[in-house]
């Protein structure tokens, strides 16, 4: 099978299109013919070696976490899927494994693909959608009527977070650049702050949840913007953020949380339901062939992608 893999950590020049054997599956796993995948910042962070203490040195490493495709083989213990099923998933391997023609996913991580979405659209959802859902629902305990701020509202996670927050009937403020203000309003944001013109931490508004997708703020910097029992949630797994989480967990009042996304087929089902009733839709910024993953990484590393970058796998 054709795969894009790395044999060492480094720049985009370490990404190579190579032939690898089609993987075998365990009893609780599914082999999927991948039609589409997508690029997430975690992909190029792994490629650069930023997480090498966790990801190790067992090369070649196939990157990528999102897949949308067709089941071609199931393990003997798999009961929910059969060959021919159309599924989408966030792979639960530590390094991913999605930039390839055939990928292995555990049964609990997989979910039937939303019927309203093509494989290209569905591949834009799993990791970003799970991050947004688990941050707002599980870490933020979002409720109807909450006042929610999404910092980084036009990106892959942020664009889905705006829509998910609105699906919970909340008041949503999106923070983005001025050129993306209208886009974020179209996603459903009640209010948009242009970060090039205004610092939301100096605003008088108070929020029940601040979801800092881009990670350029801090809990301490956002404290004045939080309600007395408000929650600051970041996507950045830095030691200081986990320390803030620990400290605020044992103190009354405002909390700091770090969302560590978990592959979860049941949560993908929740997202699928929101998609089917048209409360959530993925936004695709650009599409690349599998052979151009390097170009997609370069685009993602610029930090200004509106929505998601999708990779079409040529089977």
N, C-alpha and C positions, 0 to 999 in steps of 0.2 A: 504494500500500500504506500501511496505517496504521503509524506509527512513533512512538516516544517519543524526542525529540531535544532537544538544547540549542543555543541560538544565542549563548550566552555562558556564562562560568563563574560559579558562584554557588551559592545555596541551592537547595532543592527547588523553589522557584518558577520556576526556569529550565527545568524539565522540561515539555515540551509535547507533546501528542498531535497529530501533523500528518500530512498526506498527502504522500508522496514517490513518485517514479517507482520501479517495480521495477528493481533493479539488473541490469546486464548482466554476463556472466561472461567470464573469459579461458579460454584453452584447457585450463589445468590446474585449473580451479575448478568448483565445484558450486553450483547454486542450490537452496536448501532452503526449503520451506514450514515455518515455525517453529511448532511446537505449544506449546513451553514454553521459558522461559529462567529464569535465577535472578539474584539480587543477590549480588555479592561486594564487599568493602570497596574494592577497586580502582575499582569503578564510581563510588562517591560521592567518592572521592579525585580522580578525573579531573574529575567534575562541579564540585567545589570549586575546581579550578584548581591543585591541589597538584603536578601533573605537566605544567603547561602548556608548559614548556620542551621537553618531549618530544612532547606531543600536539598542539601548535601551535594555530592559530586558523582552521582551515579549517572553518567552521561551515556548515550544521548538523552536529553530531556525534551519531551514534546510539551510545549506550553499551551495555554488556553483552557478556559473552564466552561464556557457556554457551548452547548450543542443543541441542534435541532435536526432530526433525521428519522430514519426508519429502522425498526428492530429487525435484525437478520438472524439472531440466535439468542436463546435464553438458557440460563443455567437450570439444572434439574430442580432446584428449590424455588424458582421464580413462579409465582402464581398470578400476578396481575398483568403480565404482558405476554405477547406471543409474536412470532415473526410477522411482519407486515404492519404492525402498529406504528403510528406516527407519534413520536415523543419529543419532549424537550427536557433539558436537565442542566444542572450545574454540577460538574464532575467533583467527586469528593476525594480525589487524589491530591496530595499536598502540592504537587507541581502542575496539576492540570492534566493535559493529554488530549486537547480538543483540536489542535491544528493538524488534522489528519483525516484520512478517508474512512477509517474505522476506529471507533472509540469504545472503551469499556466503561459502563456506569453501573453502580449498585442499584438494585431494585428500589430501595427506599428513597433514592435521590431522584428517580425518574417520575415523569408525569405525562399523561396524554397531552399532545400539543393542542393549544387553543385552535379550534376549527376556523375561527375568523382570521387567523394569521397564516401567512406563508411561512415556509421554513426560514427565509431571510428575515422576516419580522420577528418570528419566535426566538431566533438565536440572539436577538438584542435584549431579551428579557431576563434570563435566569439569575446571573450573579448580581446585576444592578438591581433587579426587582426584589430579590431576596434581601439584599442589603437595606433597601429602603423600607420594606415591610417589617423586617425584624428590628430595625432601629426604631421606627415609629410605634409599632404595636407592642413589641416585647420590652424594649428598653425605655421607651417614652410613655407606655401605657396610655396611648392616645384615646381621647374621648370626644364625643360630639360637643361642639362649642369651644373646644380648645383654640388658643391662639398659637399658631405654629409658624416658625421661621425656618426656611430652607436656605442655607448659605451655599451657593453653587447650584442654583435652581435650573440652569440650562444644560447641564451635563448629563451623562448617562444615568447616574443614580439620582441626581437632583430632579431631572425631568419626570422620572417615575415617582419620586417622593412627593412632588407637588400634587400629582394626580391621586396618589394613594391617600394623602392627607385630606384632600377634598372629598374623597369617597367616604371618609369618616365624618363628614359634615363639620369641618373645622374652618376657621379663618386662616388663610395661608398668605404669608408674606414671602416673596421670593427675592433673593439677592443675586444679581448677575450684572454683567456689563450693560450699558445703555443700549447697545445695538441688539441685544437679545431680549429687551424688556417686553416687546410686543409678543414674542414667541412664548415667554413665560406666562403672560396674561392669557394667551390662548390655551395654555395647559390648564388654566383654572385659577391661577393665583389672584387673590383679591387685591393685593398690593405688591408693587415691585420697587425695590431699592437698587439704584445704580451705584455699585460700590466705588466707581471712579469719581462720583460726586458726593457721596454720603457714607459715613461710617455708621453702620447700624448699631454698633455698641454704644454710640453717643445719642441714640434716639431715645425718646421718652416712652415708646411702646414697651409693654411687658409681655413676655411670652411664656406659655406653659411648656413648650418644647422648642429648643434651638437645635436643629440638626445641621452640624457643620460638616458638609460633604467634602469640601476642599481642604479642611484642616488648617486654615490660616488664622484661626482664632484660638482662644483657649477658654477653659471654664472660668478662670479668674477674670479674664477680660470681658466675659459675657455676663457676669454675675448681676450687674445692675439692670440687665435687660430681662432677667428671669423673674417670674412670679415667685412668691415665697416658697412654694413647693415645686418650682419649675425644674426641668431636666435639660442639661446640655449633653448632646450626643455627638461624638466624633467618630470618623472612620479611620483615624490614624492610630495604629497600635504602638505608640511610643511609650516608653517606661513612665514618663511623667504623667501621661494620661491615665494609665492604670493606677498610678499612685493616687491621683485625684479621685478616681473611682473608689478606691479602697477607703480613703479618708472620709469622703462625703457619705459613704454607705453607713458609717457608724455615727454620723452626726445628723441632727435634725435639719430639716430645711432643704435647700437646693442641692441637686445631685449632679455628678458628672458620670457619664457612661461612655464606654467604648463598644461599638458594635463589631463583633467578630462573626462574620457571616457563616451560616451553617447550611450545607447542601440538604435540602428537605423537599421531598416530593409533595408532601401535604401542603406546604407553604406555596409551592408552585401551583397547586390546585386552587388555592385561595386567589392567587394572581390570575389564573386562568378564568375564574369566575368573574373577577372584576373586568377582565378583557372582554369576555363574552357579553357583558351588559354594557359595554362601551364606556366604562368609567375610567379605564386605563388603556393607553395605546403607546407602543414603543415608537421612538423617533429615530430614524436612521439618517445620519449625517452623510455617510459615504460608504460605498461597497467596493471591496477589493477581491481579486482572485487569490487563491491560496499562495501562489507564487510571489505575491506582493505584500506578504505579511510585514516585511521590513518597513515598507512605506507607511503602512497603517500604524506601526509602532512609532515612527517618527512623528506622524500627525498627532497621535495620542499624547506623546511626550510634550508637545507644545502647550497642552493644558487649556485649549480653547475650543474643543469639540462640542458642538451643539447636538446632543443626543448620543448615538452610538455609532461605532465603526464596525461594519459587518464584513466577514470573510466568507465568500462563497467557495465551497470545496468542490472541485471538479472531479466528479466520479466517472 
